[in-house]
Amino acid sequence: MAINMGKNFQQEQWELKQASFSSHSRLKKEKRVFKENLFFRYLSALCAGFILVIMFGILIELYWHSHLSIATFGIKFIYSSSWDPVKKEFGALASIYGTFVSTIIAMLIAVPLSLVISLFLTELAPPIITKPVGYAIELLAGIPSIIYGMWGLFVFAPFMSRYIQPVLSKNLGFLPLFQGAPMGIGILTAGIILSIMILPFITAMMRDVFKMVPAVVKESAYGMGATSFEVTIKVTIRYGLTGLVGACFLGLGRAIGETMAVTFVIGNYHQISASLFSAGNTIASTLANEFAEATEPLYLSSLLQLGLILFLITIMIQVLTQIWLMKIQKGIGKL
Amino acid sequence: MKKRSNFLRRVLDWVIKIIATLSAFFGIMILIWIIFEVGRRGAQAMSLNFFTKLPTPPGVPGEGVANAIVGSLAMVALAGFISVPIGLLAGVYLSEFGKDTRFGNSIKFSTNVMMGIPSIILGLFIYTLVVVPTKHFSGYAGALALALIMIPIIARTSEDMLSLVPNSLRESALALGAPRWKVVIQILFRSAKAGLITGVILAVARVSGETAPLLFTALNSPYWMRSLNQPTANLTMTIFNYAMSPYRDWQRIAWGASFLIMSLVLALNIFIRFMLRESKR
């Protein structure tokens, strides 16, 4: 491999040779190089440390700017569900509830579906399908969330209200979950759109996990006479279980803070209702919908406290995910 | 040992295979449906006006999103200027100096965590940091928020790419007496060039579709951008505002802008694939 060191470098080498005759100037040179190296090292350490500073900066800033609402409502903010800008009463419960319910729906749909799709891609499909489909899935994971939001509002919500919600309420209407008017928008729709959004993301990662399962292990199971299904359940999934859980965690982290895909279709409604058809709110969608209206200091501070809660939830999930993934990497190192 | 009928096992296997294939097609069909709808509805909004004119009030024909295109480009470019040096140097630290040190590992950990922080939180952070003291929304704040999203992505990809450079290259350069920083800039950057550029493009692709961090920072504006020191028009906020409006022609503009962003992001991603494949050769 030919590397052009640059004229500068060659000249410096030459100078260095000359300098070696007089030890004094050589010492000077070495000192300069040492200083330059140190400077470069500290500069890059500074840039790396900047990331750490931002992380703590977010925590401090959000806490500082929400102290008005923390002082006013205290711990009640978390379990109170009243959200009334006119009466100046704010509670986060409805938003937290919506965040968790929509994320749970998304995970319930996306995880089994992407498990099946990635299994299809690695075990069942012929290479002629696997390659383009895998490629397409990776591309789809990059589509901005606002596209999913647009599609959800104009295409999927009408589809839900016309075809899916009536069927659900007809067949499962005895459950309180599926009662109410089929408006199209609501927590259920938001959850489904979230699941569609994280589907390619989780699928791509699960496929990579399955690809890492050594062929020998699978082949030995096939050699014992196991069917594809048995190999999948007893060998492939078990072998890659930690990786699969890691993929789910990463998907969860993505779903829980998602703003745009949810804001379009959830309906901005601050009430907890047993029905999944009813409109609701997530923390992110409350922020997106109401920030522009918040002129009152207390209102603004409550919104920032919502942001703080979301930050703490996601940090917790991310830290758990990273610790989990580190555990996997250590395991691979041992093998 | 329990005995099971061979026939039942076969049937179960077939049933599962059929279910897997069907649901794979189901999932892929939905994703194709999204792209198809955005393409179909977005193509209707495409015209020369769309790229050259300002937005108009509802009902007035000849509307466009030229100002938003300019604003988005300006903010993403500025965000790139801020984040590329910082992210690149952070990546250098992680791969060259901080490997297996306590500080380096904690930085790596927090970089991974930061990549998972919702972008709306970063928008809030910049709001409290920039918009509150200056008392007005600005394109600078928007660019900063976008830069915060880009930094960890660039740092992680450049760390990975620099780690792939064989150690013998570093050692031979050091043995020739080259200072450390020269080794990094003239040898490592040069041999990992394709990978580093890929990381930057990946970050740009991610950021150019972001809406949430701009909600509280750049906001939106119906005018041409005079400077970045005022609310700046951008494509994603235009989509958000126009899609929520009840006017048909505004909604059409939102579809057009969605189509534009989706094709841009897809094109960038395809370009990344292409570059990675080239660099592997």
Chai-1 contact restraints between the chains, C-beta under 6 A:
chainA,res_idxA,chainB,res_idxB,connection_type,confidence,min_distance_angstrom,max_distance_angstrom,comment,restraint_id
A,G6,B,Q186,contact,1.0,0.0,6.0,A-B,restraint_1
A,L16,B,G177,contact,1.0,0.0,6.0,A-B,restraint_2
A,V33,B,P179,contact,1.0,0.0,6.0,A-B,restraint_3
A,E36,B,P179,contact,1.0,0.0,6.0,A-B,restraint_4
A,N37,B,P179,contact,1.0,0.0,6.0,A-B,restraint_5
A,N37,B,R180,contact,1.0,0.0,6.0,A-B,restraint_6
A,F40,B,W181,contact,1.0,0.0,6.0,A-B,restraint_7
A,R41,B,F97,contact,1.0,0.0,6.0,A-B,restraint_8
A,S44,B,L89,contact,1.0,0.0,6.0,A-B,restraint_9
A,S44,B,V92,contact,1.0,0.0,6.0,A-B,restraint_10
A,S44,B,Y93,contact,1.0,0.0,6.0,A-B,restraint_11
A,A45,B,Y93,contact,1.0,0.0,6.0,A-B,restraint_12
A,C47,B,I86,contact,1.0,0.0,6.0,A-B,restraint_13
A,C47,B,L89,contact,1.0,0.0,6.0,A-B,restraint_14
A,C47,B,A90,contact,1.0,0.0,6.0,A-B,restraint_15
A,A48,B,A90,contact,1.0,0.0,6.0,A-B,restraint_16
A,A48,B,Y93,contact,1.0,0.0,6.0,A-B,restraint_17
A,A48,B,I107,contact,1.0,0.0,6.0,A-B,restraint_18
A,I51,B,S110,contact,1.0,0.0,6.0,A-B,restraint_19
A,I51,B,T111,contact,1.0,0.0,6.0,A-B,restraint_20
A,L52,B,S110,contact,1.0,0.0,6.0,A-B,restraint_21
A,M55,B,S110,contact,1.0,0.0,6.0,A-B,restraint_22
A,I58,B,F125,contact,1.0,0.0,6.0,A-B,restraint_23
A,E61,B,F125,contact,1.0,0.0,6.0,A-B,restraint_24
A,E61,B,T128,contact,1.0,0.0,6.0,A-B,restraint_25
A,H65,B,T128,contact,1.0,0.0,6.0,A-B,restraint_26
A,L113,B,S23,contact,1.0,0.0,6.0,A-B,restraint_27
A,L113,B,G27,contact,1.0,0.0,6.0,A-B,restraint_28
A,V116,B,A20,contact,1.0,0.0,6.0,A-B,restraint_29
A,V116,B,S23,contact,1.0,0.0,6.0,A-B,restraint_30
A,I117,B,A24,contact,1.0,0.0,6.0,A-B,restraint_31
A,I117,B,G27,contact,1.0,0.0,6.0,A-B,restraint_32
A,L119,B,A20,contact,1.0,0.0,6.0,A-B,restraint_33
A,F120,B,A20,contact,1.0,0.0,6.0,A-B,restraint_34
A,F120,B,A24,contact,1.0,0.0,6.0,A-B,restraint_35
A,L139,B,L266,contact,1.0,0.0,6.0,A-B,restraint_36
A,L139,B,N269,contact,1.0,0.0,6.0,A-B,restraint_37
A,L140,B,L31,contact,1.0,0.0,6.0,A-B,restraint_38
A,G142,B,V265,contact,1.0,0.0,6.0,A-B,restraint_39
A,G142,B,N269,contact,1.0,0.0,6.0,A-B,restraint_40
A,P144,B,G209,contact,1.0,0.0,6.0,A-B,restraint_41
A,P144,B,I261,contact,1.0,0.0,6.0,A-B,restraint_42
A,P144,B,V265,contact,1.0,0.0,6.0,A-B,restraint_43
A,I146,B,T211,contact,1.0,0.0,6.0,A-B,restraint_44
A,I146,B,T236,contact,1.0,0.0,6.0,A-B,restraint_45
A,I146,B,I239,contact,1.0,0.0,6.0,A-B,restraint_46
A,I147,B,S258,contact,1.0,0.0,6.0,A-B,restraint_47
A,I147,B,M262,contact,1.0,0.0,6.0,A-B,restraint_48
A,M150,B,A243,contact,1.0,0.0,6.0,A-B,restraint_49
A,M150,B,S258,contact,1.0,0.0,6.0,A-B,restraint_50
A,W151,B,I34,contact,1.0,0.0,6.0,A-B,restraint_51
A,W151,B,E37,contact,1.0,0.0,6.0,A-B,restraint_52
A,V155,B,E37,contact,1.0,0.0,6.0,A-B,restraint_53
A,I196,B,I30,contact,1.0,0.0,6.0,A-B,restraint_54
A,L199,B,G27,contact,1.0,0.0,6.0,A-B,restraint_55
A,T227,B,R9,contact,1.0,0.0,6.0,A-B,restraint_56
A,T227,B,D13,contact,1.0,0.0,6.0,A-B,restraint_57
A,S228,B,D13,contact,1.0,0.0,6.0,A-B,restraint_58
A,F229,B,D13,contact,1.0,0.0,6.0,A-B,restraint_59
A,F229,B,I16,contact,1.0,0.0,6.0,A-B,restraint_60
A,G253,B,G116,contact,1.0,0.0,6.0,A-B,restraint_61
A,G257,B,P118,contact,1.0,0.0,6.0,A-B,restraint_62
A,T259,B,I120,contact,1.0,0.0,6.0,A-B,restraint_63
A,T259,B,A212,contact,1.0,0.0,6.0,A-B,restraint_64
A,M260,B,T211,contact,1.0,0.0,6.0,A-B,restraint_65
A,A284,B,I120,contact,1.0,0.0,6.0,A-B,restraint_66
A,L287,B,I120,contact,1.0,0.0,6.0,A-B,restraint_67
A,A288,B,L215,contact,1.0,0.0,6.0,A-B,restraint_68
A,F291,B,F216,contact,1.0,0.0,6.0,A-B,restraint_69
A,G307,B,I121,contact,1.0,0.0,6.0,A-B,restraint_70
A,G307,B,L124,contact,1.0,0.0,6.0,A-B,restraint_71
A,F311,B,I121,contact,1.0,0.0,6.0,A-B,restraint_72
A,T314,B,I117,contact,1.0,0.0,6.0,A-B,restraint_73
A,T314,B,P118,contact,1.0,0.0,6.0,A-B,restraint_74
A,Q318,B,V113,contact,1.0,0.0,6.0,A-B,restraint_75
A,Q318,B,G116,contact,1.0,0.0,6.0,A-B,restraint_76
A,Q322,B,F109,contact,1.0,0.0,6.0,A-B,restraint_77
A,Q322,B,N112,contact,1.0,0.0,6.0,A-B,restraint_78
